[in-house]
Amino acid sequence: MNKILEVRDLHVTFHTYAGQVKAVRGVSFDLYEGEILAIVGESGSGKSVTAQTIMKLNPMPPTQIERGKILLGDKDIVKASEKEMMAIRGKDISMIFQDPMTSLNPTMTIGRQLTEAIKHHKKLSKDEAQKEAIRLLKLVRIPNPESRIFQYPHEFSGGMRQRVMIAMALSCQPKLLIADEPTTALDVTIQAQIIDILKEIREKTGTSIIIITHDLGVVANMADRVAVMYGGKIVETGSVDDIFYRPAHPYTKALLESLPKTDTDKNTRLVSIEGTPPDLLNPPVGCPFAGRCKYTMKICKTQMPPHFEPSKDHKSACWLLHEDCPYSDFKNPDGGGENDE
């Protein structure tokens, strides 16, 4: 498969009154043609910042891309000017934002908001752009699009607004679609419909998709590969099967164990990850998960582990995978504890 996007050693910092927030710390990943990549992790792990940096949507200042590359084909987005980004946004990369309730302009009709980017990038006439807008609304399964393009956002439900957001993102047939929490605040039935629409779009158009989420159910239903983020870093990457059935990082295991189970007793307490995420104003020098991990060793607190490969195309940044690691019982959920070796 052809590589669509290449992110290498990306570091993003926010300059605030309290100090420098190291939001993204050395993130690297690839995205291939027609692939769906899920980036998962707790709130504050750096998922949305990474996605927004790909489109350079964070205001600069206070945002600063300290170093790294974001290659879209042979174009380095990090070095692109705002004028160049205006040509890339919408045409080559589009984004579905988290909150459909506030992402649409309440003073403009749906049709006008849809045709704005179409007329700008495709140079179509008003009538041609309107026909294209109707086609897009049909693609995302909105009934009676011929009349609905004249309605305003308040006349649409939350799920319908999210579909409009998807239609807007697809209006210029981008190579890459970034979906930032596309199912947030939607009920389960509508969530399933949105997932089906995104999968159908990938099949029909070949568009590559990055989906940002903390919902592992969404990941299981639509992703090809998964990148797990924590503390501004990617700690594990692999196929959906690798992540769900052969997790190789304690944080990934903890995320999976915290999912509600359908086959447990009703009085069973939900499992939670004890502790809090690291303070990115003063990020840890070692593994970001060391403060919450029951397998923590001294080296975990002083050195960030490299990415080991437990299997082909499966990588995990964890010292437990080192050949000299004293924990032979890492895969035993009852084992573990502080170790001074």
N, C-alpha and C positions, 0 to 999 in steps of 0.2 A: 504493500500500500504506500501511496505517496504521503510524505509528511506535510501537514498543513501548517502546523505551529510548533515552534521550538522555543522553550523558555529555559534559560541557562543562568544559574547562580544569581537569581533576582533578589535584591535587597531594597526594601522600601521603608522609609522612616517618616514619621510625623513629628514636626517640630512644634511643641506645645509649651505653655507657660510652666508646666510641671517638669518638662524635660523632653528628651527624644524617645518617642515610642517606636521601638524596632518591630514594626508590624509584620514584615515579611523578611525572613532571614535565610537567604540562600536557596530559594525554591527553584527546582529544575524539573521539567517534564516535557514530553512530546505529545502531539495530537496528530492522528492520521486521518486521511480522507474517509469520510463516511462513518467515523467512529464516535461513540458516545463515551466520554470520560466523566466520571463523577468525582468531585472533590468534596470530601466529607470531614467532619470534625465538629467539636463543640463551638459555641459562640465565642468569638474573640480569637479563634485559631489562625485567622488570616485569610480565610477562603474568599470573602467578598473583596478584600483589598487586592488580592492577587488578580481576581477577575476584572476589577475596575482599572487596574494598572495596565492590563492588556489593551484596553481601549483608551488609556490615559484620561480617565474621567475624574480622578481625584485632583482638586485644585493644587497648583504648584506656585508658590508655597501655600500652605504649610507642608505639603507632601514633597518628598524628595526621593527620586530613584537613585540610590547611592551607587549601585553598580549592577551589572547583569545585562543580558540580551533577551529581547523578545522578537524572534524572527518569524515574520509572516511571509513565507516564500523566501525571497532574498532581501526583504525590506526589514530593517531593524527599527521597530516601533519606538524603542527607547530614544533613538536619535531623531525621530520624526518631528517636524515642526507642527504647530497647531493647524496651519493651513493644510499640510499633508494629512493630518489626522481627520480633518473634516471630510476629506475625500475617501478615507478608509472607513470611517464610521458609517454604518448603514449599508454601504456597498459591499465591503469585504468582511466586516465583523459587525454583528448586531447583538443587542442585549435585551433580554426580558428581565425587568427589574422586579424586586421583591414584592412591592405593594401595588397591585393594580388599581386600588381605590384612589391612590394619590398620584399615580404616574401619568394619568390622562388629564388633559386640560379640560376643566368643567365648562369653560366658556366656548369651546369649539365643538362642532359636530364630529362624529366618528369619521365620517367620510373626509372631512377637511384634514384631520390629523393623519389619516392613512395616506392621503395623496400628497402631502407635503414632501416627504422624502422621495416618493416616486417621481414627482415633477423635477425635484432638484437633481437626482442622480441619473434618471433615465431620459430626461428632457422630453417628456411626453406632453401632449396638449391636455387641457382640462378634461375633455370628454374621454380621452384614452386613459388618463390616470384614474378616472372614476370607474371605468370598466375593469381596470386592473384591481382596484380596491374591492369591487364586488366579487371578483374571482378569488381574492385572498380570503374574504369573509366566508365564502363557500368552502374553501380549503380547510378552515378551522371550524367548520360545522356550525356556523351561525345561520339560523333560518331567516328567510325573507331578507337577504342582504340588500336587495334593490331599494327597500324602504328604510332599512335600519341604518344605512350610511347617513341619513339625514337626522338621526336622533343624537342625543347628547349622552355623555357617560352616566349621568344619574338615572337614565332610563334602562340601564343594563345591570344585571346581577353581577356579583363578584366573579363568578366563573366565566360569564360572558365577557367581562372586562379583561380578564386574563387572556381569553382567546383573541380579543382585539389586540392586546399587547403582542401576542405571538404573530398575528397577521402583520402588524407594523414592523416587527423585527425581520420578517421574511419578505418585506415589500420590494427589496432590491436584490433578492436572491443571493445572500451572503455566502461566503465559503465557510464561515464559522458563526455559530449561534451560541451565545452564552446565556444560560438560564439560571438566574440567581434566585434560589428558593421559589421556583415557579408554582408550587402547590401550597405555599404558606397561607393560612387563614381560610382555606377552602375545605368544604366537607369531604368526606372520604369518597363519595360517588363522583364528585366533580374532580377530585384529585386523579382518580383513575382515568377519567375522560381526558384530562390535560396530558397525562403520561402517554395515553394511546395516540393523541394528536402529534406529540413530539416524535414518537417512534414512527408514525406514518409519514411525517415530513422527512425524516431521515431516509426512509425507504424510497420515497418519491423523488426527492431532490438530491440526495447524496450529501446533504449538508452535515458537516461535523458539528458535534454539540458538546459543550462543557456544561455540566449541570452542577451547581453549587447547592449543597443540601446537608442537613443533619439527620434527615429521615432515611434510615437504612432500608426501609421498605421500598421507597422510590428507587433507590440504587439497585436493589435486587430485581426490580421489574424492568429496568430499561438500560442500565449501563453495560458496556463491554469491559471497561477497565475502571479501577478505583485508585485514587490517591488519597491517603489519610493524612490530614494536617493536624499539627498540634504545636502550640507555642511559636507560630510563625514559620514552621518547618514542615516539610513532607517527611513523615516518619515511616511510611510503608506504601508501596505501590504493587499492584498485581491485578490479575483478572478477577472478575466477580467471584468465581469459584475459589481462587486463592484466598481472597479476603474473608469470605464467609465460612469456608470449610477448612482452610489451612492458614489462619492468621499467624503471623510470625513476630508481632510486636505486642507487648503487654497492653498498650493503649488500645489497639484494635480489638484485642480480646475483651478488654473491659467494656468497650462500646457495645460489643455483641452481647455480652453477659447482662448488660443493663436493659436490653430489649424485653418488653413484656412477653411472657410465654403463655400460650393458650392451653398447654397440657399440665399446668401446675395447679396445686390446691388453691382455692380462693383465699385462704388465709396466709398464703406465702407472700412475704414482703418483697417488693421490687428491689433489685440490686442497684446500687448507685456507686459511682466512682468517688471515693473519699478524697477530701482535699479540694484545692482550687487551682485553676490554671496559673501558670507563671506570670509575674508582673513584667510586661514587655518594656517598661521604663528602665528596668534593671534585669534583663533576661539572664537566665542561667548560662554558665559557660559550657556545661556538659549537656547531657540529654535533658530536654525540657520536661519529660515525664518523670524524671528521677524522684521528685518530691512526693509523688503519689503512687509510685510503683512498689509493690511488695517484694520485687526481686532486686532492688537497688544495691549496687556495689559501689565501692569507693570511686572506681574509674568512671562510673556513670555521672558522678557529680563534678568531675574535673575535665573530662574530654567528651566532646560530641562524637558518637560512634559513626564510622563510615557506613555506607549501604552494603550490607551483605546480601548474597543471593541464595536463599534457601532452595530455589528452583528456577528454571528458565523463565525470564521476564517477571520474576517476583523478587522484589527488593525490600529490605527492612533495615532501618537504622537502629540497631539494638546490639549492645555488647553481649547479650545472651547467646547470640549466634556465633560468637568467636569460638574457635576450636579449643581455646584454653579456659573457657568459662566454667566455673565450678558447679553451675546449676545444670545437672543432667535431668532434673525433674521439671524443666520449664513447661513442658506440655501437660504436666499434671496439675490441675487446678487447685489441688490441696497443698501443693508444695510452695516453697518460697520463704522470704524473710530477709532481713538485713544481713549483709555479708561483708566482712571487713577485709576479705582477700583482694 
